[in-house]
């Protein structure tokens, strides 16, 4: 998001307004690495720059819902939750903490724990503190009951009926102009989404969403996958968040000095891929190249010619470059590479102008499940004329899906 703000500031006179864009690639975070969490990871961003309309925020949420379903996350297994930083700031104003940055940040962190500790836990953390599950005492923010009241009203404002949720939020922000403005923006987003058929089963107004980045100025979004997975100890837990974002109307201003409204979302591609693997939507490993085995060292040019033909046809292929003495090692290599097909041609095949093509995927399936009769009826190795090499390989790959 920050690089987009810089690029837009630099090229704003050459770009259309509003400016929509998406990008995907590696990004980095200055955090301590951990299991499954690295400093470099892949992220997909989608942003709209140059409009303050809540229609842009609604469009981002709708696009995110459509994207999750398109890549294989079924409806019911995800939920996009929407809040507004203006509402949060309005709650802080009603508590008298608008100018106290340290305590405001502590309240925000406490709100973010609502899903884990519940209303009672948040009440304790806003006050003197509480014992966590390990028995350690966590110091609280030190608010009085009256000061903590608006936060608890805010967190428990989500109701079965959307109109009741908005009424509860208005009570939580009290007389705060900013807070009331935030509630009105959430109402606009909800109405726009409802008009397009996106109901609360897909996109939900949820006051407990707190995005950690300080540059958000309005609506904030978080996409959560709601299905269960097993952790490293075999315990069930929800998969969790795979995307987040929001409105950042002041970020471009840091580079230009002029206010430029913007909103966007970032999808954690690595986490989304992990989720798709959990759902069985994609395999755990990518398909490897077709491997052309070497039966005769003196025919290396012919083997390379086969590889060249396959590559020109858009099929990944490579020739075995290890010691060709042991054919079994060549097949083990193909297996480790995840190869779908192996090409076999020795002196007899070259004399007859034919090649042997082995379907490694089908062969593995037959070896696992087939009877001897089925093995004979469903051969996994084919003999074809040399000039039909590419066509037969493509036919096998299409059959593998």
Long-range contacts (C-beta under 8 A, 24 or more apart in sequence): 1-45, 1-47, 1-215, 1-245, 1-248, 1-251, 1-264, 1-266, 2-251, 4-45, 4-47, 4-49, 4-262, 4-264, 5-248, 5-251, 5-252, 5-254, 5-255, 5-262, 6-255, 8-49, 8-252, 8-260, 8-262, 9-252, 9-255, 9-256, 9-260, 10-255, 12-256, 12-260, 17-49, 17-50, 17-51, 18-48, 18-49, 18-50, 18-51, 18-56, 19-48, 19-49, 19-50, 20-46, 20-47, 20-48, 20-49, 21-46, 21-47, 21-49, 22-46, 22-47, 24-269, 36-274, 41-268, 41-269, 41-270, 42-268, 42-269, 42-270, 43-266, 43-267, 43-268, 43-269, 44-266, 44-267, 44-269, 45-264, 45-265, 45-266, 45-267, 46-264, 46-265, 46-267, 47-262, 47-263, 47-264, 47-265, 48-262, 48-263, 48-264, 49-252, 49-260, 49-261, 49-262, 50-260, 50-261, 50-262, 51-261, 52-249, 52-261, 54-185, 54-188, 54-189, 54-192, 54-219, 55-192, 56-263, 57-185, 57-189, 57-218, 57-219, 57-221, 57-247, 57-263, 58-188, 58-189, 58-192, 58-193, 58-196, 60-221, 60-245, 60-263, 60-264, 60-265, 61-189, 61-193, 61-198, 61-203, 61-221, 62-193, 62-196, 62-198, 62-203, 63-265, 64-221, 64-223, 64-243, 64-265, 64-267, 65-198, 65-202, 65-203, 67-267, 68-223, 68-242, 71-272, 71-276, 71-281, 72-276, 72-279, 72-281, 72-282, 73-225, 73-275, 73-276, 73-279, 73-281, 74-279, 75-201, 75-202, 76-201, 76-226, 77-225, 77-226, 77-227, 77-279, 78-202, 78-223, 78-224, 78-225, 78-226, 79-201, 79-202, 79-203, 79-204, 79-223, 79-224, 79-226, 80-202, 80-203, 80-204, 80-221, 80-222, 80-223, 80-224, 81-204, 81-205, 81-206, 81-208, 81-209, 81-221, 81-222, 81-223, 81-224, 82-186, 82-189, 82-203, 82-204, 82-205, 82-206, 82-209, 82-219, 82-220, 82-221, 83-186, 83-205, 83-206, 83-207, 83-208, 83-209, 83-210, 83-219, 83-220, 84-182, 84-183, 84-185, 84-186, 84-218, 84-219, 84-220, 85-182, 85-211, 85-216, 85-217, 85-218, 85-219, 85-220, 85-246, 85-247, 86-178, 86-179, 86-181, 86-182, 86-185, 86-217, 86-218, 87-154, 87-169, 87-172, 87-173, 87-179, 87-182, 87-183, 87-186, 87-207, 88-154, 88-182, 88-210, 89-176, 89-178, 89-179, 89-182, 90-172, 90-173, 90-174, 90-176, 90-177, 90-178, 90-179, 90-180, 90-181, 90-182, 90-183, 91-150, 91-151, 91-154, 91-172, 91-173, 91-176, 91-179, 93-173, 93-174, 93-176, 93-178, 93-179, 94-150, 94-172, 94-173, 94-174, 94-175, 94-176, 94-179, 95-143, 95-147, 95-148, 95-150, 95-151, 96-147, 97-147, 103-141, 103-142, 103-143, 106-141, 107-141, 107-143, 107-151, 108-210, 110-141, 110-151, 111-151, 111-154, 111-155, 111-208, 111-210, 112-208, 112-210, 112-212, 114-155, 114-208, 115-208, 119-152, 119-155, 119-156, 122-151, 122-152, 122-155, 123-148, 123-152, 126-151, 126-152, 150-174, 154-207, 155-207, 155-208, 157-207, 158-204, 158-205, 158-206, 158-207, 158-208, 162-190, 162-200, 162-205, 165-205, 166-205, 169-207, 172-207, 182-218, 185-218, 185-219, 186-219, 189-219, 211-244, 211-245, 211-246, 215-248, 215-250, 215-251, 216-246, 216-247, 216-248, 217-247, 217-248, 217-249, 217-250, 218-246, 218-247, 218-249, 218-263, 219-246, 219-247, 219-263, 220-244, 220-245, 220-246, 220-247, 221-245, 221-246, 221-265, 223-265, 223-267, 225-275, 227-278, 227-279, 229-278, 239-275, 239-278, 241-268, 241-271, 242-267, 242-268, 242-271, 242-272, 242-275, 243-267, 243-268, 243-272, 285-338, 286-338, 287-338, 287-340, 287-400, 288-316, 288-334, 288-337, 288-338, 288-339, 288-340, 289-316, 289-317, 289-318, 289-337, 289-339, 290-315, 290-316, 290-317, 290-318, 290-339, 290-340, 290-341, 290-342, 290-343, 290-393, 291-317, 291-318, 291-319, 291-320, 291-330, 291-333, 291-334, 291-337, 291-339, 291-341, 291-342, 291-343, 292-317, 292-318, 292-319, 292-320, 292-342, 292-343, 292-345, 293-320, 293-324, 293-327, 293-330, 293-331, 293-334, 293-342, 293-343, 293-344, 293-345, 294-319, 294-320, 294-324, 294-330, 295-324, 295-327, 295-344, 295-345, 295-346, 295-347, 295-349, 296-346, 296-347, 296-350, 297-324, 299-345, 299-347, 299-350, 302-345, 302-350, 303-345, 306-343, 306-345, 306-355, 306-389, 309-389, 309-390, 310-389, 310-390, 310-393, 313-390, 313-394, 315-390, 315-393, 315-394, 315-397, 334-360, 335-360, 340-396, 340-397, 340-400, 341-393, 341-396, 341-397, 343-389, 343-393, 344-381, 353-385, 353-386, 353-387, 354-383, 354-384, 354-385, 354-386, 355-383, 355-384, 355-386, 355-389, 356-381, 356-382, 356-383, 357-381, 357-382, 357-383, 357-384, 357-389, 357-392, 357-393, 357-396, 358-382, 359-396, 359-399, 359-400, 361-400, 362-396, 362-399, 362-400
